[in-house]
Amino acid sequence: MRLKTKRAAAKRFKITGSGKISRRHSHHSHILTKKSRKRKRKLKDWAGLSSADKRRVRKMLHI
């Protein structure tokens, strides 16, 4: 039987061309009025994944 990808993980992470895993920043969905323009701009970008989490996410995505 085929192993199914955890859909929650698939929606939150993406694999870059070089095989690294990237993620979105938190705190960029609501209550944006009190956050500075600079802070919101930084939160827009994709971030790298910490080495402690890489193994767990790879397992969830089956890669």
C-alpha positions in Angstrom: 0.0 0.0 0.0 1.2 3.5 -0.9 2.2 5.9 1.9 0.1 9.0 1.9 1.5 12.4 2.4 0.3 14.4 5.4 -1.8 17.0 3.7 -1.3 19.5 6.6 2.4 19.4 6.0 2.1 19.6 2.2 0.2 22.8 2.5 2.7 24.4 4.9 6.1 23.5 3.4 7.6 23.5 -0.1 10.7 21.8 -1.5 13.2 24.1 -3.2 15.0 23.1 -6.4 18.1 22.2 -4.5 16.1 19.9 -2.1 15.9 22.2 0.9 12.6 22.7 2.8 11.1 26.2 3.2 8.3 27.4 5.3 6.2 30.6 5.8 6.6 33.0 8.7 3.9 33.1 11.4 2.0 36.2 12.5 1.2 37.5 9.0 -2.5 36.6 8.8 -4.4 39.1 10.9 -4.0 42.0 13.4 -1.6 43.6 10.9 -2.4 47.2 11.8 -0.2 47.3 14.9 2.8 45.7 13.1 5.3 47.9 11.4 5.6 48.0 7.6 9.1 46.6 7.9 8.0 43.7 10.1 5.1 42.8 7.7 7.5 42.9 4.7 9.9 40.5 6.5 7.1 38.1 7.4 6.1 37.9 3.7 9.2 36.0 2.7 9.7 32.3 2.9 12.1 31.1 5.6 14.4 28.1 5.9 13.6 25.2 8.2 15.7 24.6 11.3 17.8 21.4 11.2 15.9 20.1 14.2 12.7 20.0 12.3 14.0 18.8 8.9 13.8 15.1 9.7 10.3 15.3 11.0 9.0 17.3 8.0 10.7 15.0 5.5 9.0 12.0 7.2 5.6 13.8 6.9 6.2 14.6 3.2 7.7 11.1 2.5 10.8 12.5 0.8 
